[in-house]
Amino acid sequence: MKVVGFVGSPREGGNTEIMVEEILKGASMSGAETEIFNLNKLNIKPCQACMHCKSNEGECATDDDMQKIYKEIMESDAFILGSPIYMWQMSAQAKLFTDRLYAPMGFEEKFGKTSSALVFSQGNPDIDSFEEYINSTKEVFNLLGYTVKGVLISAGDQSPGDVKNKDDVLKKAREIGKDLAN
């Protein structure tokens, strides 16, 4: 069992990364091998809509770090995407990652079935502020073939590390990790 985390925040050690790490901790407690990647440190280019992937069994023609990510996802049983909410949606880093997941869509036999979890940190204290966006993102991941087994939101995060004081969020993160590992 392997669970991989992808952090879509440009802020190292921020709330998003902390939550992804807590989910991975829960997965590890259940015996899963875990690994984490910071998307901001990777060279991921935008999808070029060339459709090469659809006539080549999900192989993307763009030669960048997403090739490594595809391999990680193929070798994992579940993955986590974490992102802060910027301008009412996921970060640019997380959006690049998500758009590029179009390539393997429809090639589950080759790429395997993988579960996912979504993590969002937001400054707005109203946890339901971005409910429509988060629900539509969940549907996108389900459509892409990555069954969403959990969504974790931390609201009112104004400073890096605020989530460390939210025992309920951290506990839920570990529970999601355990669920992903089973």
JONORRA-V167547 format. One record per run of one state. SS is the DSSP state (h for helix, s for strand, l for the rest). FROM is the first residue (numbers start at 0). TO is the last residue. Records with the same first field share a line. If there is no record, write none. Layout:
SS=FROM-TO, FROM-TO
//
This chain:
l=0-0, 7-13, 29-31, 41-50, 55-64, 75-76, 86-87, 90-90, 100-106, 111-112, 122-129, 144-144, 155-160, 165-165, 180-181
s=1-6, 32-37, 77-85, 88-89, 113-121, 145-154
h=14-28, 38-40, 51-54, 65-74, 91-99, 107-110, 130-143, 161-164, 166-179
//
